[in-house]
Amino acid sequence: MGGYAVPSREDDPVHTVRTIGRICQIILELREEYVQRPRPEILAQIDQRLEDLLAQQEQLRARMAASSQRPEE
């Protein structure tokens, strides 16, 4: 069945990992766009996505720490 995903907890690191993947995909698309038409606006967008990645790194670290302290189910 297409589109089916196993439910996970809201604080599960998988949500952060998926977001990181989406941001990386956006950066790759921006790279291609910049190579074709170098513009300062595209560089600014790439910079913003890198900031977004740093925020996701912090969130991932927090979720990793929280999941390691949670008793195994």
PDB file of N, H, CA, C and O in Angstrom:
ATOM      1  N   MET A   1       0.850  -1.166   0.000  1.00  0.00           N
ATOM      2  CA  MET A   1       0.000   0.000   0.000  1.00  0.00           C
ATOM      3  C   MET A   1       0.903   1.238   0.000  1.00  0.00           C
ATOM      4  O   MET A   1       1.696   1.412   0.925  1.00  0.00           O
ATOM      5  N   GLY A   2       0.800   2.080  -0.995  1.00  0.00           N
ATOM      6  H   GLY A   2       0.156   1.938  -1.746  1.00  0.00           H
ATOM      7  CA  GLY A   2       1.647   3.261  -1.121  1.00  0.00           C
ATOM      8  C   GLY A   2       1.332   4.309  -0.075  1.00  0.00           C
ATOM      9  O   GLY A   2       0.173   4.513   0.285  1.00  0.00           O
ATOM     10  N   GLY A   3       2.366   4.972   0.410  1.00  0.00           N
ATOM     11  H   GLY A   3       3.308   4.807   0.117  1.00  0.00           H
ATOM     12  CA  GLY A   3       2.178   6.060   1.356  1.00  0.00           C
ATOM     13  C   GLY A   3       2.013   5.626   2.801  1.00  0.00           C
ATOM     14  O   GLY A   3       1.882   6.474   3.685  1.00  0.00           O
ATOM     15  N   TYR A   4       2.017   4.332   3.060  1.00  0.00           N
ATOM     16  H   TYR A   4       2.124   3.644   2.342  1.00  0.00           H
ATOM     17  CA  TYR A   4       1.848   3.854   4.426  1.00  0.00           C
ATOM     18  C   TYR A   4       3.146   4.023   5.186  1.00  0.00           C
ATOM     19  O   TYR A   4       4.216   3.671   4.690  1.00  0.00           O
ATOM     20  N   ALA A   5       3.051   4.559   6.386  1.00  0.00           N
ATOM     21  H   ALA A   5       2.181   4.844   6.789  1.00  0.00           H
ATOM     22  CA  ALA A   5       4.219   4.716   7.243  1.00  0.00           C
ATOM     23  C   ALA A   5       3.887   4.186   8.628  1.00  0.00           C
ATOM     24  O   ALA A   5       2.765   4.334   9.113  1.00  0.00           O
ATOM     25  N   VAL A   6       4.861   3.579   9.245  1.00  0.00           N
ATOM     26  H   VAL A   6       5.772   3.460   8.851  1.00  0.00           H
ATOM     27  CA  VAL A   6       4.681   3.066  10.593  1.00  0.00           C
ATOM     28  C   VAL A   6       4.608   4.264  11.538  1.00  0.00           C
ATOM     29  O   VAL A   6       5.473   5.139  11.489  1.00  0.00           O
ATOM     30  N   PRO A   7       3.588   4.314  12.397  1.00  0.00           N
ATOM     31  CA  PRO A   7       3.480   5.444  13.325  1.00  0.00           C
ATOM     32  C   PRO A   7       4.671   5.481  14.279  1.00  0.00           C
ATOM     33  O   PRO A   7       5.201   4.443  14.675  1.00  0.00           O
ATOM     34  N   SER A   8       5.077   6.685  14.636  1.00  0.00           N
ATOM     35  H   SER A   8       4.647   7.528  14.314  1.00  0.00           H
ATOM     36  CA  SER A   8       6.184   6.824  15.577  1.00  0.00           C
ATOM     37  C   SER A   8       5.856   7.944  16.553  1.00  0.00           C
ATOM     38  O   SER A   8       4.973   8.768  16.314  1.00  0.00           O
ATOM     39  N   ARG A   9       6.583   7.952  17.642  1.00  0.00           N
ATOM     40  H   ARG A   9       7.301   7.283  17.835  1.00  0.00           H
ATOM     41  CA  ARG A   9       6.382   8.968  18.674  1.00  0.00           C
ATOM     42  C   ARG A   9       6.775  10.331  18.125  1.00  0.00           C
ATOM     43  O   ARG A   9       7.629  10.445  17.246  1.00  0.00           O
ATOM     44  N   GLU A  10       6.133  11.358  18.661  1.00  0.00           N
ATOM     45  H   GLU A  10       5.438  11.266  19.374  1.00  0.00           H
ATOM     46  CA  GLU A  10       6.413  12.732  18.224  1.00  0.00           C
ATOM     47  C   GLU A  10       7.874  13.119  18.456  1.00  0.00           C
ATOM     48  O   GLU A  10       8.450  13.879  17.677  1.00  0.00           O
ATOM     49  N   ASP A  11       8.472  12.592  19.530  1.00  0.00           N
ATOM     50  H   ASP A  11       8.005  11.974  20.162  1.00  0.00           H
ATOM     51  CA  ASP A  11       9.860  12.934  19.838  1.00  0.00           C
ATOM     52  C   ASP A  11      10.866  11.946  19.245  1.00  0.00           C
ATOM     53  O   ASP A  11      12.050  11.985  19.581  1.00  0.00           O
ATOM     54  N   ASP A  12      10.398  11.069  18.373  1.00  0.00           N
ATOM     55  H   ASP A  12       9.436  11.037  18.100  1.00  0.00           H
ATOM     56  CA  ASP A  12      11.262  10.081  17.734  1.00  0.00           C
ATOM     57  C   ASP A  12      12.247  10.789  16.804  1.00  0.00           C
ATOM     58  O   ASP A  12      11.839  11.655  16.030  1.00  0.00           O
ATOM     59  N   PRO A  13      13.527  10.441  16.863  1.00  0.00           N
ATOM     60  CA  PRO A  13      14.515  11.069  15.979  1.00  0.00           C
ATOM     61  C   PRO A  13      14.212  10.905  14.491  1.00  0.00           C
ATOM     62  O   PRO A  13      14.739  11.659  13.673  1.00  0.00           O
ATOM     63  N   VAL A  14      13.383   9.945  14.128  1.00  0.00           N
ATOM     64  H   VAL A  14      12.956   9.332  14.792  1.00  0.00           H
ATOM     65  CA  VAL A  14      13.083   9.731  12.708  1.00  0.00           C
ATOM     66  C   VAL A  14      12.465  10.981  12.080  1.00  0.00           C
ATOM     67  O   VAL A  14      12.694  11.253  10.902  1.00  0.00           O
ATOM     68  N   HIS A  15      11.695  11.736  12.839  1.00  0.00           N
ATOM     69  H   HIS A  15      11.509  11.515  13.797  1.00  0.00           H
ATOM     70  CA  HIS A  15      11.095  12.962  12.301  1.00  0.00           C
ATOM     71  C   HIS A  15      12.180  13.979  11.950  1.00  0.00           C
ATOM     72  O   HIS A  15      12.117  14.638  10.912  1.00  0.00           O
ATOM     73  N   THR A  16      13.158  14.094  12.814  1.00  0.00           N
ATOM     74  H   THR A  16      13.209  13.559  13.657  1.00  0.00           H
ATOM     75  CA  THR A  16      14.262  15.019  12.566  1.00  0.00           C
ATOM     76  C   THR A  16      15.095  14.554  11.382  1.00  0.00           C
ATOM     77  O   THR A  16      15.508  15.366  10.554  1.00  0.00           O
ATOM     78  N   VAL A  17      15.340  13.265  11.299  1.00  0.00           N
ATOM     79  H   VAL A  17      15.004  12.606  11.971  1.00  0.00           H
ATOM     80  CA  VAL A  17      16.128  12.717  10.188  1.00  0.00           C
ATOM     81  C   VAL A  17      15.419  12.973   8.861  1.00  0.00           C
ATOM     82  O   VAL A  17      16.065  13.315   7.871  1.00  0.00           O
ATOM     83  N   ARG A  18      14.115  12.813   8.834  1.00  0.00           N
ATOM     84  H   ARG A  18      13.590  12.535   9.639  1.00  0.00           H
ATOM     85  CA  ARG A  18      13.364  13.095   7.600  1.00  0.00           C
ATOM     86  C   ARG A  18      13.460  14.565   7.222  1.00  0.00           C
ATOM     87  O   ARG A  18      13.617  14.897   6.047  1.00  0.00           O
ATOM     88  N   THR A  19      13.368  15.439   8.201  1.00  0.00           N
ATOM     89  H   THR A  19      13.240  15.169   9.155  1.00  0.00           H
ATOM     90  CA  THR A  19      13.480  16.875   7.936  1.00  0.00           C
ATOM     91  C   THR A  19      14.871  17.207   7.401  1.00  0.00           C
ATOM     92  O   THR A  19      15.004  18.006   6.475  1.00  0.00           O
ATOM     93  N   ILE A  20      15.893  16.608   7.972  1.00  0.00           N
ATOM     94  H   ILE A  20      15.785  15.958   8.724  1.00  0.00           H
ATOM     95  CA  ILE A  20      17.258  16.816   7.488  1.00  0.00           C
ATOM     96  C   ILE A  20      17.361  16.398   6.024  1.00  0.00           C
ATOM     97  O   ILE A  20      17.977  17.098   5.220  1.00  0.00           O
ATOM     98  N   GLY A  21      16.773  15.281   5.682  1.00  0.00           N
ATOM     99  H   GLY A  21      16.273  14.712   6.335  1.00  0.00           H
ATOM    100  CA  GLY A  21      16.789  14.814   4.294  1.00  0.00           C
ATOM    101  C   GLY A  21      16.105  15.782   3.347  1.00  0.00           C
ATOM    102  O   GLY A  21      16.586  16.035   2.243  1.00  0.00           O
ATOM    103  N   ARG A  22      14.957  16.331   3.797  1.00  0.00           N
ATOM    104  H   ARG A  22      14.566  16.125   4.694  1.00  0.00           H
ATOM    105  CA  ARG A  22      14.239  17.296   2.948  1.00  0.00           C
ATOM    106  C   ARG A  22      15.066  18.560   2.745  1.00  0.00           C
ATOM    107  O   ARG A  22      15.112  19.098   1.638  1.00  0.00           O
ATOM    108  N   ILE A  23      15.712  19.035   3.792  1.00  0.00           N
ATOM    109  H   ILE A  23      15.674  18.599   4.691  1.00  0.00           H
ATOM    110  CA  ILE A  23      16.547  20.231   3.672  1.00  0.00           C
ATOM    111  C   ILE A  23      17.725  19.964   2.729  1.00  0.00           C
ATOM    112  O   ILE A  23      18.079  20.813   1.911  1.00  0.00           O
ATOM    113  N   CYS A  24      18.317  18.797   2.851  1.00  0.00           N
ATOM    114  H   CYS A  24      18.030  18.107   3.516  1.00  0.00           H
ATOM    115  CA  CYS A  24      19.434  18.444   1.962  1.00  0.00           C
ATOM    116  C   CYS A  24      18.986  18.419   0.506  1.00  0.00           C
ATOM    117  O   CYS A  24      19.709  18.878  -0.379  1.00  0.00           O
ATOM    118  N   GLN A  25      17.808  17.889   0.261  1.00  0.00           N
ATOM    119  H   GLN A  25      17.221  17.516   0.980  1.00  0.00           H
ATOM    120  CA  GLN A  25      17.278  17.860  -1.104  1.00  0.00           C
ATOM    121  C   GLN A  25      17.085  19.279  -1.634  1.00  0.00           C
ATOM    122  O   GLN A  25      17.393  19.558  -2.792  1.00  0.00           O
ATOM    123  N   ILE A  26      16.582  20.163  -0.799  1.00  0.00           N
ATOM    124  H   ILE A  26      16.332  19.936   0.142  1.00  0.00           H
ATOM    125  CA  ILE A  26      16.403  21.560  -1.194  1.00  0.00           C
ATOM    126  C   ILE A  26      17.756  22.186  -1.535  1.00  0.00           C
ATOM    127  O   ILE A  26      17.872  22.914  -2.521  1.00  0.00           O
ATOM    128  N   ILE A  27      18.774  21.906  -0.725  1.00  0.00           N
ATOM    129  H   ILE A  27      18.680  21.314   0.076  1.00  0.00           H
ATOM    130  CA  ILE A  27      20.109  22.457  -0.983  1.00  0.00           C
ATOM    131  C   ILE A  27      20.638  21.954  -2.321  1.00  0.00           C
ATOM    132  O   ILE A  27      21.232  22.720  -3.080  1.00  0.00           O
ATOM    133  N   LEU A  28      20.430  20.685  -2.614  1.00  0.00           N
ATOM    134  H   LEU A  28      19.947  20.062  -1.998  1.00  0.00           H
ATOM    135  CA  LEU A  28      20.875  20.147  -3.907  1.00  0.00           C
ATOM    136  C   LEU A  28      20.163  20.834  -5.070  1.00  0.00           C
ATOM    137  O   LEU A  28      20.781  21.143  -6.089  1.00  0.00           O
ATOM    138  N   GLU A  29      18.880  21.069  -4.916  1.00  0.00           N
ATOM    139  H   GLU A  29      18.377  20.819  -4.088  1.00  0.00           H
ATOM    140  CA  GLU A  29      18.133  21.754  -5.965  1.00  0.00           C
ATOM    141  C   GLU A  29      18.615  23.194  -6.128  1.00  0.00           C
ATOM    142  O   GLU A  29      18.730  23.694  -7.248  1.00  0.00           O
ATOM    143  N   LEU A  30      18.896  23.857  -5.005  1.00  0.00           N
ATOM    144  H   LEU A  30      18.802  23.451  -4.096  1.00  0.00           H
ATOM    145  CA  LEU A  30      19.417  25.223  -5.075  1.00  0.00           C
ATOM    146  C   LEU A  30      20.798  25.249  -5.728  1.00  0.00           C
ATOM    147  O   LEU A  30      21.127  26.183  -6.459  1.00  0.00           O
ATOM    148  N   ARG A  31      21.592  24.232  -5.464  1.00  0.00           N
ATOM    149  H   ARG A  31      21.324  23.473  -4.870  1.00  0.00           H
ATOM    150  CA  ARG A  31      22.915  24.138  -6.100  1.00  0.00           C
ATOM    151  C   ARG A  31      22.782  24.108  -7.608  1.00  0.00           C
ATOM    152  O   ARG A  31      23.474  24.837  -8.319  1.00  0.00           O
ATOM    153  N   GLU A  32      21.883  23.256  -8.095  1.00  0.00           N
ATOM    154  H   GLU A  32      21.320  22.664  -7.518  1.00  0.00           H
ATOM    155  CA  GLU A  32      21.668  23.154  -9.537  1.00  0.00           C
ATOM    156  C   GLU A  32      21.185  24.478 -10.117  1.00  0.00           C
ATOM    157  O   GLU A  32      21.630  24.901 -11.183  1.00  0.00           O
ATOM    158  N   GLU A  33      20.276  25.119  -9.405  1.00  0.00           N
ATOM    159  H   GLU A  33      19.915  24.775  -8.538  1.00  0.00           H
ATOM    160  CA  GLU A  33      19.760  26.404  -9.866  1.00  0.00           C
ATOM    161  C   GLU A  33      20.876  27.451  -9.899  1.00  0.00           C
ATOM    162  O   GLU A  33      20.958  28.243 -10.838  1.00  0.00           O
ATOM    163  N   TYR A  34      21.729  27.451  -8.878  1.00  0.00           N
ATOM    164  H   TYR A  34      21.662  26.807  -8.116  1.00  0.00           H
ATOM    165  CA  TYR A  34      22.817  28.428  -8.822  1.00  0.00           C
ATOM    166  C   TYR A  34      23.834  28.191  -9.939  1.00  0.00           C
ATOM    167  O   TYR A  34      24.342  29.144 -10.530  1.00  0.00           O
ATOM    168  N   VAL A  35      24.130  26.929 -10.227  1.00  0.00           N
ATOM    169  H   VAL A  35      23.717  26.155  -9.746  1.00  0.00           H
ATOM    170  CA  VAL A  35      25.084  26.607 -11.293  1.00  0.00           C
ATOM    171  C   VAL A  35      24.550  27.121 -12.632  1.00  0.00           C
ATOM    172  O   VAL A  35      25.309  27.643 -13.449  1.00  0.00           O
ATOM    173  N   GLN A  36      23.258  26.971 -12.849  1.00  0.00           N
ATOM    174  H   GLN A  36      22.642  26.547 -12.185  1.00  0.00           H
ATOM    175  CA  GLN A  36      22.659  27.424 -14.111  1.00  0.00           C
ATOM    176  C   GLN A  36      22.567  28.946 -14.185  1.00  0.00           C
ATOM    177  O   GLN A  36      22.842  29.544 -15.225  1.00  0.00           O
ATOM    178  N   ARG A  37      22.175  29.565 -13.067  1.00  0.00           N
ATOM    179  H   ARG A  37      21.951  29.078 -12.223  1.00  0.00           H
ATOM    180  CA  ARG A  37      21.997  31.023 -13.040  1.00  0.00           C
ATOM    181  C   ARG A  37      22.484  31.575 -11.705  1.00  0.00           C
ATOM    182  O   ARG A  37      21.689  31.750 -10.782  1.00  0.00           O
ATOM    183  N   PRO A  38      23.776  31.850 -11.591  1.00  0.00           N
ATOM    184  CA  PRO A  38      24.315  32.370 -10.329  1.00  0.00           C
ATOM    185  C   PRO A  38      23.674  33.718  -9.962  1.00  0.00           C
ATOM    186  O   PRO A  38      23.768  34.697 -10.703  1.00  0.00           O
ATOM    187  N   ARG A  39      23.031  33.730  -8.810  1.00  0.00           N
ATOM    188  H   ARG A  39      22.955  32.935  -8.208  1.00  0.00           H
ATOM    189  CA  ARG A  39      22.394  34.961  -8.325  1.00  0.00           C
ATOM    190  C   ARG A  39      22.560  35.029  -6.817  1.00  0.00           C
ATOM    191  O   ARG A  39      22.558  34.001  -6.139  1.00  0.00           O
ATOM    192  N   PRO A  40      22.704  36.241  -6.290  1.00  0.00           N
ATOM    193  CA  PRO A  40      22.882  36.396  -4.837  1.00  0.00           C
ATOM    194  C   PRO A  40      21.691  35.870  -4.033  1.00  0.00           C
ATOM    195  O   PRO A  40      21.869  35.388  -2.915  1.00  0.00           O
ATOM    196  N   GLU A  41      20.487  35.956  -4.586  1.00  0.00           N
ATOM    197  H   GLU A  41      20.343  36.347  -5.495  1.00  0.00           H
ATOM    198  CA  GLU A  41      19.301  35.471  -3.864  1.00  0.00           C
ATOM    199  C   GLU A  41      19.384  33.969  -3.612  1.00  0.00           C
ATOM    200  O   GLU A  41      18.946  33.478  -2.572  1.00  0.00           O
ATOM    201  N   ILE A  42      19.945  33.257  -4.566  1.00  0.00           N
ATOM    202  H   ILE A  42      20.300  33.657  -5.411  1.00  0.00           H
ATOM    203  CA  ILE A  42      20.075  31.798  -4.407  1.00  0.00           C
ATOM    204  C   ILE A  42      21.102  31.489  -3.324  1.00  0.00           C
ATOM    205  O   ILE A  42      20.908  30.578  -2.519  1.00  0.00           O
ATOM    206  N   LEU A  43      22.193  32.248  -3.305  1.00  0.00           N
ATOM    207  H   LEU A  43      22.350  32.988  -3.959  1.00  0.00           H
ATOM    208  CA  LEU A  43      23.189  32.051  -2.242  1.00  0.00           C
ATOM    209  C   LEU A  43      22.572  32.312  -0.878  1.00  0.00           C
ATOM    210  O   LEU A  43      22.857  31.596   0.083  1.00  0.00           O
ATOM    211  N   ALA A  44      21.738  33.322  -0.789  1.00  0.00           N
ATOM    212  H   ALA A  44      21.507  33.903  -1.569  1.00  0.00           H
ATOM    213  CA  ALA A  44      21.066  33.626   0.480  1.00  0.00           C
ATOM    214  C   ALA A  44      20.160  32.474   0.896  1.00  0.00           C
ATOM    215  O   ALA A  44      20.079  32.138   2.077  1.00  0.00           O
ATOM    216  N   GLN A  45      19.478  31.868  -0.075  1.00  0.00           N
ATOM    217  H   GLN A  45      19.544  32.141  -1.034  1.00  0.00           H
ATOM    218  CA  GLN A  45      18.617  30.724   0.239  1.00  0.00           C
ATOM    219  C   GLN A  45      19.442  29.526   0.712  1.00  0.00           C
ATOM    220  O   GLN A  45      19.050  28.828   1.647  1.00  0.00           O
ATOM    221  N   ILE A  46      20.577  29.294   0.067  1.00  0.00           N
ATOM    222  H   ILE A  46      20.895  29.862  -0.693  1.00  0.00           H
ATOM    223  CA  ILE A  46      21.458  28.199   0.493  1.00  0.00           C
ATOM    224  C   ILE A  46      21.941  28.453   1.912  1.00  0.00           C
ATOM    225  O   ILE A  46      21.960  27.540   2.737  1.00  0.00           O
ATOM    226  N   ASP A  47      22.326  29.677   2.197  1.00  0.00           N
ATOM    227  H   ASP A  47      22.310  30.419   1.527  1.00  0.00           H
ATOM    228  CA  ASP A  47      22.773  30.030   3.540  1.00  0.00           C
ATOM    229  C   ASP A  47      21.673  29.773   4.573  1.00  0.00           C
ATOM    230  O   ASP A  47      21.940  29.247   5.653  1.00  0.00           O
ATOM    231  N   GLN A  48      20.451  30.142   4.240  1.00  0.00           N
ATOM    232  H   GLN A  48      20.233  30.569   3.362  1.00  0.00           H
ATOM    233  CA  GLN A  48      19.323  29.918   5.156  1.00  0.00           C
ATOM    234  C   GLN A  48      19.099  28.428   5.395  1.00  0.00           C
ATOM    235  O   GLN A  48      18.837  28.019   6.526  1.00  0.00           O
ATOM    236  N   ARG A  49      19.196  27.624   4.363  1.00  0.00           N
ATOM    237  H   ARG A  49      19.409  27.956   3.444  1.00  0.00           H
ATOM    238  CA  ARG A  49      19.011  26.176   4.522  1.00  0.00           C
ATOM    239  C   ARG A  49      20.116  25.582   5.384  1.00  0.00           C
ATOM    240  O   ARG A  49      19.875  24.640   6.139  1.00  0.00           O
ATOM    241  N   LEU A  50      21.326  26.124   5.278  1.00  0.00           N
ATOM    242  H   LEU A  50      21.522  26.889   4.665  1.00  0.00           H
ATOM    243  CA  LEU A  50      22.408  25.654   6.152  1.00  0.00           C
ATOM    244  C   LEU A  50      22.109  25.995   7.605  1.00  0.00           C
ATOM    245  O   LEU A  50      22.392  25.199   8.501  1.00  0.00           O
ATOM    246  N   GLU A  51      21.539  27.169   7.844  1.00  0.00           N
ATOM    247  H   GLU A  51      21.309  27.815   7.116  1.00  0.00           H
ATOM    248  CA  GLU A  51      21.110  27.532   9.201  1.00  0.00           C
ATOM    249  C   GLU A  51      20.039  26.558   9.693  1.00  0.00           C
ATOM    250  O   GLU A  51      20.052  26.138  10.850  1.00  0.00           O
ATOM    251  N   ASP A  52      19.113  26.204   8.796  1.00  0.00           N
ATOM    252  H   ASP A  52      19.103  26.545   7.856  1.00  0.00           H
ATOM    253  CA  ASP A  52      18.069  25.242   9.144  1.00  0.00           C
ATOM    254  C   ASP A  52      18.674  23.894   9.524  1.00  0.00           C
ATOM    255  O   ASP A  52      18.209  23.233  10.452  1.00  0.00           O
ATOM    256  N   LEU A  53      19.726  23.490   8.788  1.00  0.00           N
ATOM    257  H   LEU A  53      20.104  24.027   8.034  1.00  0.00           H
ATOM    258  CA  LEU A  53      20.399  22.224   9.113  1.00  0.00           C
ATOM    259  C   LEU A  53      21.043  22.271  10.495  1.00  0.00           C
ATOM    260  O   LEU A  53      20.985  21.295  11.242  1.00  0.00           O
ATOM    261  N   LEU A  54      21.652  23.397  10.833  1.00  0.00           N
ATOM    262  H   LEU A  54      21.698  24.190  10.226  1.00  0.00           H
ATOM    263  CA  LEU A  54      22.254  23.520  12.166  1.00  0.00           C
ATOM    264  C   LEU A  54      21.199  23.391  13.262  1.00  0.00           C
ATOM    265  O   LEU A  54      21.444  22.773  14.298  1.00  0.00           O
ATOM    266  N   ALA A  55      20.032  23.973  13.029  1.00  0.00           N
ATOM    267  H   ALA A  55      19.833  24.475  12.187  1.00  0.00           H
ATOM    268  CA  ALA A  55      18.946  23.859  14.009  1.00  0.00           C
ATOM    269  C   ALA A  55      18.492  22.406  14.130  1.00  0.00           C
ATOM    270  O   ALA A  55      18.187  21.934  15.225  1.00  0.00           O
ATOM    271  N   GLN A  56      18.449  21.708  13.008  1.00  0.00           N
ATOM    272  H   GLN A  56      18.697  22.092  12.119  1.00  0.00           H
ATOM    273  CA  GLN A  56      18.057  20.302  13.041  1.00  0.00           C
ATOM    274  C   GLN A  56      19.108  19.453  13.740  1.00  0.00           C
ATOM    275  O   GLN A  56      18.778  18.463  14.392  1.00  0.00           O
ATOM    276  N   GLN A  57      20.364  19.838  13.607  1.00  0.00           N
ATOM    277  H   GLN A  57      20.632  20.642  13.077  1.00  0.00           H
ATOM    278  CA  GLN A  57      21.416  19.110  14.309  1.00  0.00           C
ATOM    279  C   GLN A  57      21.217  19.215  15.820  1.00  0.00           C
ATOM    280  O   GLN A  57      21.353  18.225  16.539  1.00  0.00           O
ATOM    281  N   GLU A  58      20.901  20.402  16.290  1.00  0.00           N
ATOM    282  H   GLU A  58      20.791  21.206  15.705  1.00  0.00           H
ATOM    283  CA  GLU A  58      20.642  20.587  17.721  1.00  0.00           C
ATOM    284  C   GLU A  58      19.452  19.746  18.167  1.00  0.00           C
ATOM    285  O   GLU A  58      19.489  19.108  19.218  1.00  0.00           O
ATOM    286  N   GLN A  59      18.405  19.752  17.362  1.00  0.00           N
ATOM    287  H   GLN A  59      18.375  20.271  16.508  1.00  0.00           H
ATOM    288  CA  GLN A  59      17.217  18.981  17.709  1.00  0.00           C
ATOM    289  C   GLN A  59      17.522  17.481  17.712  1.00  0.00           C
ATOM    290  O   GLN A  59      17.065  16.752  18.592  1.00  0.00           O
ATOM    291  N   LEU A  60      18.291  17.028  16.731  1.00  0.00           N
ATOM    292  H   LEU A  60      18.662  17.620  16.016  1.00  0.00           H
ATOM    293  CA  LEU A  60      18.648  15.616  16.670  1.00  0.00           C
ATOM    294  C   LEU A  60      19.451  15.206  17.899  1.00  0.00           C
ATOM    295  O   LEU A  60      19.206  14.149  18.481  1.00  0.00           O
ATOM    296  N   ARG A  61      20.394  16.027  18.285  1.00  0.00           N
ATOM    297  H   ARG A  61      20.593  16.885  17.812  1.00  0.00           H
ATOM    298  CA  ARG A  61      21.201  15.715  19.469  1.00  0.00           C
ATOM    299  C   ARG A  61      20.330  15.630  20.723  1.00  0.00           C
ATOM    300  O   ARG A  61      20.526  14.756  21.568  1.00  0.00           O
ATOM    301  N   ALA A  62      19.372  16.543  20.834  1.00  0.00           N
ATOM    302  H   ALA A  62      19.213  17.254  20.148  1.00  0.00           H
ATOM    303  CA  ALA A  62      18.472  16.520  21.994  1.00  0.00           C
ATOM    304  C   ALA A  62      17.613  15.260  21.977  1.00  0.00           C
ATOM    305  O   ALA A  62      17.408  14.633  23.017  1.00  0.00           O
ATOM    306  N   ARG A  63      17.116  14.890  20.811  1.00  0.00           N
ATOM    307  H   ARG A  63      17.283  15.399  19.967  1.00  0.00           H
ATOM    308  CA  ARG A  63      16.279  13.685  20.723  1.00  0.00           C
ATOM    309  C   ARG A  63      17.099  12.425  20.948  1.00  0.00           C
ATOM    310  O   ARG A  63      16.606  11.461  21.535  1.00  0.00           O
ATOM    311  N   MET A  64      18.333  12.422  20.491  1.00  0.00           N
ATOM    312  H   MET A  64      18.733  13.205  20.014  1.00  0.00           H
ATOM    313  CA  MET A  64      19.195  11.265  20.744  1.00  0.00           C
ATOM    314  C   MET A  64      19.429  11.108  22.239  1.00  0.00           C
ATOM    315  O   MET A  64      19.374   9.998  22.769  1.00  0.00           O
ATOM    316  N   ALA A  65      19.689  12.212  22.914  1.00  0.00           N
ATOM    317  H   ALA A  65      19.733  13.114  22.483  1.00  0.00           H
ATOM    318  CA  ALA A  65      19.925  12.165  24.357  1.00  0.00           C
ATOM    319  C   ALA A  65      18.672  11.705  25.092  1.00  0.00           C
ATOM    320  O   ALA A  65      18.750  10.907  26.025  1.00  0.00           O
ATOM    321  N   ALA A  66      17.525  12.207  24.670  1.00  0.00           N
ATOM    322  H   ALA A  66      17.462  12.856  23.912  1.00  0.00           H
ATOM    323  CA  ALA A  66      16.271  11.832  25.327  1.00  0.00           C
ATOM    324  C   ALA A  66      15.955  10.356  25.098  1.00  0.00           C
ATOM    325  O   ALA A  66      15.492   9.673  26.011  1.00  0.00           O
ATOM    326  N   SER A  67      16.202   9.862  23.885  1.00  0.00           N
ATOM    327  H   SER A  67      16.578  10.417  23.143  1.00  0.00           H
ATOM    328  CA  SER A  67      15.880   8.457  23.608  1.00  0.00           C
ATOM    329  C   SER A  67      16.846   7.505  24.303  1.00  0.00           C
ATOM    330  O   SER A  67      16.481   6.369  24.604  1.00  0.00           O
ATOM    331  N   SER A  68      18.076   7.954  24.561  1.00  0.00           N
ATOM    332  H   SER A  68      18.372   8.877  24.316  1.00  0.00           H
ATOM    333  CA  SER A  68      19.019   7.082  25.267  1.00  0.00           C
ATOM    334  C   SER A  68      18.711   7.013  26.758  1.00  0.00           C
ATOM    335  O   SER A  68      19.121   6.070  27.436  1.00  0.00           O
ATOM    336  N   GLN A  69      17.989   8.011  27.272  1.00  0.00           N
ATOM    337  H   GLN A  69      17.657   8.776  26.722  1.00  0.00           H
ATOM    338  CA  GLN A  69      17.623   8.013  28.679  1.00  0.00           C
ATOM    339  C   GLN A  69      16.286   7.340  28.938  1.00  0.00           C
ATOM    340  O   GLN A  69      15.958   7.028  30.083  1.00  0.00           O
ATOM    341  N   ARG A  70      15.509   7.113  27.880  1.00  0.00           N
ATOM    342  H   ARG A  70      15.776   7.366  26.950  1.00  0.00           H
ATOM    343  CA  ARG A  70      14.202   6.485  28.003  1.00  0.00           C
ATOM    344  C   ARG A  70      14.410   4.979  28.178  1.00  0.00           C
ATOM    345  O   ARG A  70      15.241   4.386  27.490  1.00  0.00           O
ATOM    346  N   PRO A  71      13.662   4.357  29.095  1.00  0.00           N
ATOM    347  CA  PRO A  71      13.795   2.897  29.245  1.00  0.00           C
ATOM    348  C   PRO A  71      13.307   2.202  27.981  1.00  0.00           C
ATOM    349  O   PRO A  71      12.350   2.636  27.340  1.00  0.00           O
ATOM    350  N   GLU A  72      13.987   1.116  27.643  1.00  0.00           N
ATOM    351  H   GLU A  72      14.765   0.764  28.164  1.00  0.00           H
ATOM    352  CA  GLU A  72      13.609   0.379  26.430  1.00  0.00           C
ATOM    353  C   GLU A  72      12.236  -0.260  26.610  1.00  0.00           C
ATOM    354  O   GLU A  72      11.874  -0.749  27.680  1.00  0.00           O
ATOM    355  N   GLU A  73      11.489  -0.230  25.503  1.00  0.00           N
ATOM    356  H   GLU A  73      11.783   0.168  24.633  1.00  0.00           H
ATOM    357  CA  GLU A  73      10.117  -0.766  25.546  1.00  0.00           C
ATOM    358  C   GLU A  73      10.069  -2.187  25.084  1.00  0.00           C
ATOM    359  O   GLU A  73       8.997  -2.792  25.057  1.00  0.00           O
TER     360      GLU A  73
END
